[in-house]
Amino acid sequence: MQVMKNVILAATAIALSVPVMAATEQASSIDPRIVEAVQILPDDLRAGATVVTYDETGARKVLRQGTNFIECQPRMADGFTRCYHKSLAPRRDLEAKLRAGKKTDEEIQQAVAAAVKAGTLPASAKGMMSYRGYDKRDRIQHLWVMSLPNATPEAVGVSTGSQREAALEGRGLPWMMLPGTPGAHIMIPINPPAKSSSITDQAADEITQATLPLPEDLRAGATVYKYDVKTGERIVLRKGTNSVECTPRGADGFTWCYNAVTAPRRDFTARLRAQGKSDKDIQEAVAAAVNDGTIKPTPFGTMSYRLYGKKDRIQLLWVLSVPGATPESIGVSDDSQRDEAIGGDGRPWLMLSGTPGAHIMIPINK
């Protein structure tokens, strides 16, 4: 009887161990280059990403065929891992061929530009996210890059002041590079989790307080305004010199700064709110005004800034308007990072996908 019991127990143990062994073998069989290549991505995009590499001739080799819209490369000779929208694959293939032919970076850039002009390579989309990883401290380790071809700081409402040194120290803010060119893009360093928040919405006066959501080099030139609660009319507290305008902390605890191009929409909304209109009525009225041309739609690639002083909401948030965008069109996850961001370790994500109000939430870990 005891022998039979021992046999049953042994058989049960073997049966239970089979799935564990299979899972272990499966995990160990994954090419480590694949694991390395996708680490820069948000968690929900990793499993479905295609992973490719290039041999010494520049020929493409697929390490794993994916199921989503992202393609990644393992660590390259320059030390970087890269992920990007799969529509950029033909461009990457050409670059690899040219690099294998010992072309310089400048020659590669010129050849790509010529191919785009000739129509043999598709032109860059109006906005698309790429991802770059690095494992040493002398470069930005986690960097997301939002391409906005030909965009300018004035059109976007963003600084061109480099945040590289601050990002190396884990406290960088997004900034624009190559403004006004086909290669214009916003660098978005992903800071490590903040051990203790240095964010505050307190200041000595109303004007200074209103500009706190901004990077420092935009604050002095920002217009500051508020609305008359009874009439909804705009009251200018300080006329600025740049393309950004800010309003002091409101009753909801938020301090906002916006691109001035969206001022007519906000002024219209304030007047409706002063009339006692509901949020639904206001949304419908704004949509109708945009439809009939009274108000211009929010341009693609317009940045706004939001600050909150307490820790029950995201404290510092940048919001990039991308009307009509979907995860598939711009290469960004729509998996919410709200809870992670409140905990000081958020990543950008897309909200209101496919609608005129689509936007990328960019929490700042600081």
C-alpha positions in Angstrom: 0.0 0.0 0.0 2.9 2.4 0.9 4.7 1.5 -2.3 1.7 2.3 -4.4 1.3 5.7 -2.5 4.9 6.5 -3.2 4.5 5.7 -6.9 1.4 7.9 -7.2 3.3 10.8 -5.4 6.3 10.4 -7.7 4.1 10.4 -10.8 2.3 13.5 -9.6 5.5 15.3 -9.0 6.8 14.4 -12.5 3.5 15.6 -14.1 3.6 18.9 -12.2 7.2 19.5 -13.2 6.7 19.0 -16.9 5.0 22.5 -17.6 7.7 24.2 -15.5 10.5 22.5 -17.3 8.9 23.3 -20.7 8.5 26.9 -19.8 12.1 27.1 -18.6 13.3 25.4 -21.8 11.2 27.8 -23.9 12.5 30.8 -22.0 16.2 29.7 -22.4 15.7 29.0 -26.1 14.8 32.7 -26.8 17.7 34.4 -28.6 19.1 36.9 -26.0 19.5 39.4 -28.8 15.7 39.5 -29.0 15.3 40.1 -25.3 17.9 42.9 -25.4 16.4 44.6 -28.5 12.9 45.1 -27.1 13.9 46.3 -23.5 13.5 50.0 -24.4 9.8 49.5 -25.4 6.8 49.7 -23.0 5.9 46.3 -21.7 2.8 45.8 -23.9 4.7 46.3 -27.2 7.6 44.0 -26.5 6.1 40.5 -27.3 4.7 41.6 -30.7 7.8 43.5 -32.0 9.7 42.2 -35.0 13.4 41.9 -34.3 16.0 42.2 -37.1 19.7 42.5 -37.5 22.0 43.1 -40.5 25.1 41.1 -41.6 28.4 42.5 -42.8 27.0 43.0 -46.3 24.0 45.0 -45.0 21.6 42.2 -45.7 18.6 42.0 -43.4 18.1 39.0 -41.1 14.9 38.5 -39.2 15.5 37.1 -35.7 11.8 37.1 -34.9 8.8 38.0 -37.0 6.4 40.1 -34.9 2.7 40.9 -34.9 2.5 44.6 -34.1 3.8 47.8 -35.7 7.2 48.0 -34.1 10.6 46.7 -35.3 13.7 46.6 -33.2 17.4 46.0 -33.6 19.8 44.5 -31.0 22.7 46.5 -29.8 24.7 47.9 -32.7 28.4 48.8 -33.0 27.6 52.2 -31.6 26.2 50.7 -28.4 22.6 51.5 -29.0 19.5 49.3 -29.3 16.8 50.8 -31.5 13.1 50.4 -32.1 11.0 52.2 -34.6 7.8 52.0 -36.7 7.9 49.2 -39.2 7.2 51.6 -42.0 10.8 52.8 -41.6 12.2 49.4 -42.4 13.0 50.3 -46.1 15.0 53.3 -44.8 16.9 51.1 -42.3 17.6 48.6 -45.0 19.2 51.3 -47.2 21.2 52.7 -44.3 22.5 49.2 -43.5 23.6 48.7 -47.1 25.4 52.1 -47.2 27.0 51.5 -43.8 28.3 48.1 -45.1 29.8 50.0 -48.0 31.8 52.1 -45.6 29.8 55.3 -46.3 30.1 58.1 -43.7 27.1 59.3 -41.7 26.9 62.4 -43.8 26.9 60.4 -47.0 24.2 58.1 -45.6 22.0 61.1 -44.7 22.5 62.6 -48.2 21.7 59.3 -49.9 18.5 58.8 -47.8 17.4 62.4 -48.6 18.0 61.8 -52.3 16.0 58.5 -52.2 13.1 60.3 -50.5 13.2 63.1 -53.1 13.3 60.6 -55.9 10.4 58.6 -54.4 12.3 55.4 -54.0 11.9 55.8 -50.2 8.6 57.0 -48.6 8.7 60.4 -46.9 8.6 60.5 -43.1 5.2 60.6 -41.6 4.1 63.8 -39.9 4.7 62.3 -36.5 6.1 59.0 -35.3 7.8 57.6 -32.2 11.2 55.8 -32.1 13.0 54.4 -29.2 16.7 54.2 -28.3 18.4 52.2 -25.5 21.9 52.4 -24.1 23.5 50.6 -21.1 26.2 53.0 -20.0 26.2 56.3 -18.1 27.9 58.5 -20.7 24.8 58.7 -22.9 21.1 59.0 -22.3 20.1 55.5 -21.4 16.3 55.5 -22.2 15.3 57.9 -24.9 12.1 58.2 -26.9 12.2 60.4 -30.0 9.1 61.9 -31.6 9.6 62.9 -35.2 7.8 66.1 -36.3 9.2 66.9 -39.8 9.7 70.6 -40.5 8.2 71.6 -37.1 9.5 74.7 -35.3 9.7 75.6 -31.6 7.0 78.3 -32.2 4.6 75.9 -33.9 5.0 73.2 -31.3 5.5 75.4 -28.2 8.6 73.6 -27.0 12.1 74.6 -26.0 15.2 73.9 -28.1 17.5 74.2 -25.0 19.4 70.9 -24.8 18.6 68.8 -21.8 21.3 66.2 -22.4 23.4 66.9 -19.3 20.3 67.0 -17.1 19.1 63.7 -18.7 22.4 62.1 -18.0 21.7 62.9 -14.3 18.2 61.5 -14.5 16.3 64.7 -14.5 15.9 65.7 -18.2 13.0 67.4 -19.9 11.9 66.9 -23.5 13.5 69.3 -26.0 13.4 69.9 -29.8 16.3 69.2 -32.2 16.9 70.2 -35.8 13.9 72.6 -35.8 12.5 73.6 -39.2 14.1 70.7 -41.0 12.8 67.3 -42.3 14.6 65.8 -39.4 12.9 67.9 -36.7 12.2 65.8 -33.6 11.5 66.0 -29.9 13.9 64.2 -27.6 12.0 62.6 -24.7 14.4 61.3 -22.0 12.8 58.7 -19.8 14.2 59.5 -16.3 14.6 56.8 -13.7 12.1 56.7 -10.9 12.3 59.8 -8.7 13.4 58.9 -5.2 11.7 62.0 -3.9 9.8 64.5 -6.0 11.3 68.0 -6.5 8.1 69.2 -8.2 6.2 72.1 -6.6 3.4 74.4 -7.7 4.1 77.1 -5.1 5.7 80.5 -6.0 5.9 84.0 -4.5 3.5 85.6 -7.0 0.7 84.6 -9.4 2.7 85.2 -12.6 5.7 83.2 -11.5 3.4 80.4 -10.3 1.6 80.2 -13.6 4.8 79.5 -15.5 6.1 76.7 -13.3 4.9 73.9 -15.7 7.4 75.2 -18.3 11.1 74.5 -18.8 13.0 77.4 -17.4 14.0 79.0 -20.7 10.4 79.5 -21.7 9.1 81.0 -18.5 10.3 84.6 -18.8 8.7 85.0 -22.3 5.4 83.4 -21.6 2.1 85.3 -21.6 0.2 84.9 -18.4 -3.6 85.4 -18.3 -6.8 84.3 -16.5 -10.5 84.6 -17.2 -13.2 86.7 -15.6 -15.4 84.1 -13.9 -18.6 86.1 -14.5 -18.1 87.0 -18.2 -15.4 84.5 -19.4 -13.4 87.4 -20.8 -9.6 87.1 -20.9 -7.6 89.2 -18.4 -3.9 89.5 -19.4 -1.6 89.6 -16.4 1.6 89.8 -18.4 2.0 90.0 -22.2 4.8 87.6 -23.3 7.2 87.4 -26.2 7.2 83.7 -27.1 4.5 81.2 -28.3 3.4 79.9 -24.9 0.8 81.3 -22.5 0.0 80.2 -19.0 -2.9 80.5 -16.6 -2.4 80.4 -12.7 -3.5 77.4 -10.6 -7.3 76.8 -10.9 -9.9 75.6 -8.5 -9.2 72.0 -9.7 -5.5 72.4 -8.5 -4.1 72.3 -12.0 -1.8 74.9 -13.5 -1.8 74.9 -17.3 0.4 76.3 -20.1 -0.5 76.1 -23.8 0.6 77.0 -27.3 -0.9 80.4 -28.1 -2.3 78.9 -31.3 -5.1 77.3 -29.3 -6.1 80.5 -27.5 -9.3 81.1 -29.6 -10.6 77.6 -28.5 -9.9 78.3 -24.8 -11.4 81.8 -25.0 -14.6 80.4 -26.6 -14.8 77.7 -23.9 -14.4 80.2 -21.1 -17.3 82.3 -22.4 -19.5 79.3 -22.6 -18.6 78.2 -19.1 -19.3 81.6 -17.7 -22.8 81.2 -19.3 -23.3 78.1 -17.2 -23.1 75.6 -20.0 -22.4 72.0 -19.2 -19.2 70.2 -20.2 -21.3 68.3 -22.8 -22.8 71.5 -24.2 -19.3 73.0 -24.4 -17.8 70.0 -26.2 -20.6 70.1 -28.7 -20.3 73.8 -29.3 -16.5 73.6 -29.8 -16.9 70.7 -32.2 -19.5 72.7 -34.2 -17.3 75.8 -34.2 -14.4 73.7 -35.6 -16.6 72.1 -38.2 -17.9 75.5 -39.5 -14.4 77.1 -39.4 -15.1 79.6 -36.6 -12.3 77.9 -34.6 -9.3 76.2 -36.2 -8.6 72.6 -35.2 -5.7 72.0 -32.9 -2.6 71.5 -35.1 -0.8 68.2 -35.1 2.3 68.3 -32.8 1.2 71.1 -30.4 2.5 70.8 -26.8 0.7 71.7 -23.6 1.9 71.6 -20.0 0.1 70.7 -16.7 1.3 71.0 -13.2 -0.3 69.6 -10.0 1.0 70.2 -6.5 -0.2 67.1 -4.7 0.8 63.4 -5.1 -2.6 61.9 -5.9 -2.4 62.9 -9.6 0.5 63.1 -12.1 2.4 66.1 -10.9 4.2 67.2 -14.1 2.6 66.3 -17.4 3.4 67.4 -20.9 0.7 66.7 -23.5 1.4 66.5 -27.2 -1.7 66.9 -29.4 -1.7 64.4 -32.3 -5.3 64.6 -33.8 -6.5 61.5 -35.5 -3.4 59.4 -34.5 -3.6 55.7 -33.6 -1.0 53.4 -32.0 -0.5 51.9 -35.4 0.1 55.3 -37.1 2.6 56.8 -34.7 4.1 53.8 -33.0 2.9 54.6 -29.4 1.2 52.3 -26.9 -2.3 53.3 -25.7 -1.8 51.3 -22.5 -2.3 53.8 -19.6 0.7 54.7 -17.5 -1.2 56.8 -15.0 -0.6 54.7 -11.9 3.1 54.2 -12.8 3.4 58.0 -13.4 1.8 58.8 -10.0 4.4 56.5 -8.5 7.2 58.4 -10.3 8.0 55.9 -13.0 5.7 56.6 -16.0 6.2 56.3 -19.7 4.4 58.2 -22.5 1.1 56.8 -23.8 -1.6 57.7 -26.3 -5.1 58.7 -25.3 -8.3 59.2 -27.3 -6.8 57.2 -30.2 -8.2 58.0 -33.6 -10.2 61.1 -32.6 -9.6 64.8 -33.1 -8.6 64.9 -29.4 -5.9 62.2 -29.7 -2.8 63.2 -27.6 0.3 61.7 -26.1 0.6 61.9 -22.3 4.2 62.5 -21.4 4.7 62.2 -17.6 7.9 63.8 -16.3 9.7 61.7 -13.7 11.5 64.3 -11.6 
